[in-house]
Every structure is written in structure tokens, then in C-alpha cells.
């Protein structure tokens, strides 16, 4: 334990996701040794991001304007909607340069053990978007884990009455992976999702 404000800094850094006590301590001491100009720039950016960044009123992605750049882009296909859990998922999909539709960010996944049910996610907003739009396909791009699967299953049931094409991202073996190291679920999905060569 350190004294006063140094311990406060370590404690606050330790509250960040993925930052454990040792990492928080390393970051804190890095900041203590850093040039004051660099630390001030970091502090200014943290304050600025909280002041300027909001959620897109259409898809709930992060944006500095009322609607994000993807929702404003007239070149995007308005008939296809990709549903993701988090904002970082939008970035991951955009990096592939394979998808040209629009998004809907749920803000998480159904996880009863964590107290997250459908009402804590932006599912009502999704249903509202579908009711008055030209969307013909919904791609469920939730994580391939227990929570993501539960969310995708729930959404599939909810989307049934809309008469839309509902698809799920394929999952299976990673390129460069070895079969002997694949878990049973991944290998099972690879077999279930096989396609003609």
C-alpha cells in the first residue's frame, strides 16, 4: 500500500477492465515518471472524451454527433442490420472490410448470473427499428460464448414475427490452428457449418 494520492491513482486504474493490481501499479508509476505535459494531455483527452462522446441515436455506437458516421453514410446498405454486443465489435467487423450494412449495438449480452436480462439491453430499440424500416436481414454477431448464444437464441425468437431473414455469424476453426487444440464446441461448430469445397 502506498500513501494518499498515489494509492488513489493505483486504485482507480485497477478499476479499469483488464487492469489488475500489478498493471495498475506499473501504469501509476509510469505516469509519475512521465513528462507533466504528456500527463496533462492524457488528462485533457479523458475529460474531452467524456464531454464530447455520446451514443448514436440510431444504432447506439459511439459518436461525437447525434448519429454516427456509419448511420450517416448513404453508401451503406440499409436493408441489412448487424446486431453486436459492444461498440468494439463494430470496430472489429469494420476492420474486415467485408460488411457494408448498418449496425445495432445491444450494450451487452444476456447473462442471468450477472443480473443482465433482455430489459437491460437495447432490444426494445432494435424491435422499434425493425418495425418501421426497410431491413430485410438481421445478422446476429454476438460472441460465441454462453451469454452470446443465449442472446442470439432470445433474439431469434423475438425476430420470428417480423418475417426477416435472420442469420448468425459462422464459427469454427481459426486459420492456422491445429485440430488437436480445438475444443469440442468449436470443432462441433466447424463440422455443422461445413461447406462444399
N, C-alpha and C positions, 0 to 999 in steps of 0.2 A: 504494500500500500504506500502510496505517495501522499504528499501533503497538498491540501487545498485544491487550487485550480488545476494542477497537473492531474490529480486523481479524477477530478470532474471531467477533464478532457478525455482521459482514458475510458471512463465510464460511458460517456456519450458516444465515443467512437465504437465501443463494444456493443452498443445497441443497434448498430448498422447490420443489415443482413450479411452473413458470410464473414463477419469480422469477429474473431474470438478474442479472448483476453490478451494473448501474446501479440497478435496482429495489432490490436488497439494500442498496446504499449509501444510497439515499433513505430506506428504512424504518429503517435503523440510525440515521441522523441525526435522523429524526423521533422515534425512541424516546429519543435523547439529550436532545432539547429538550422532550420531554413531561413533564407533571407526574409526579413519582415515584409518586403514588397511582394514576394511570392505568396506569403500567408495572407496578406491583405487582399490580393487578387482572388484567392480561393474564397475568402470570407465574403467578398463582394459578389462573386458568382453565386454562392449559396443563397444569399439574400435575394439577388436578382431572379434566380430561378423560381423561388417561392412567390415572388411578386408577379412575374410575367406568365409563367406556365399554368395552363388550365387544361381542362379536358374538352375535346371536341364535342359539340352539342349533338352531332350526328352519330359518330362511331365510338366516342369516349377514348380515343387515342390522345396522347399528349399533344398540345399545340400552344402556340403563342397567340393564336387568333381564335375566333369563335368556332370556326371549322378548320380541321387540319388540312395539310396540303394534298393528302390523298383524296379526301372528300371533295375538295375544290377542283381537282384535276378532271377536266372534261374528257380526257383520253381514257380514263378508267372505265371498265365495263360495269355499268350499274345493275346488270342482271345477275351477277354472281357476288355472293357475300361470304366472306371467310370469317368464321367465328373463332376467336382466340381467347385465351385466358388473361394474358397480361400484355402490356404495351411492348415489352421486349420481344414478344412473339411476332409482332408486326415487323419489327426490325429484322428479325431472323428470316422471315419469309421474303421480305423485300430484297434482302441480300442475294437470294437465289435468282432474281430477275425472271422468274417463271410465272408469277401470278400478276394479272392485270385488272383484277376486280377491286371491290371495296371490302372494308373490314367492319367487324363489331367486336369491341373489347368487353368481355364479361366482368373483368375485375377480380378474377379468381376462379376457383373450381369448387364444386360441391364437396364438402368434407364434414360429415356429421361429427367426427371425432374432434374437429377444431371448431365446431359450432357454426359452420358455414352451410347454410341451406340455399335453396333457389331464390329465396327472398332477399338474400344478401348480395346477390349478383344482379347484373343488368339484363335479366331475362325478360322482364316486362317491357323494357325499352326495345329489345330485339323483336318481340312479338308485335309491338306497335309499328316498327319499321316495316315488317313483313306485310302488315295489313293494308298499308297504303303506298305500295311501291311496285316497281317493275321487276323485282327479284324473282328469278326462276330456279336458281340453285343456291343451296346453302352448304358450304364446306365446313365441316366440324374439324377444327385444327387444335383440339385440346391435347394436353400432354398424354403420352402413352403410359400413364400410371393409374393407380386405383381411382384417384379423385377425377382425373381427366376422363377415364372411361365412364365413371358414374355420371359425370356432367354430360358427356356425349349421348349416353343412353337416355337420360332425362330429356335432353333437347330433342332427340329423335322422336320421342313420344309426343312432345309438345308441338312439334312441327308437322306431324301427320295430317291434321285437318287442313293445313294450308295447301296441300296438293303440290308441294315443291319437290324438286329433286334434292335429296339430302345425301351428301357423300361424306366420307371420313378419309383423312389422310392415310395413305398406305403406311404400314410399318413393317419392319423386318430386319434383315441383317445389314449391318453397315458395310460400306465398301471398304475393302482392306481388312475385314475382320476374319477370324477363324471360327469355323463351326463348333469346334470343341469348347470354345469360350462363351458361346451364346447361351443365354438362359433359356429355359423351356418355353416361356411365354413368347419371347422374341422369335425363337425357332418355329414355334407353332404358327405364329402370325405370318412368317415368311412362307410357310407351306400353304396356308389358307389364301394368301394373296398372290400366289404364283401366277405367272402369265406365260403365254406361249413365246418361245424364243424365236 
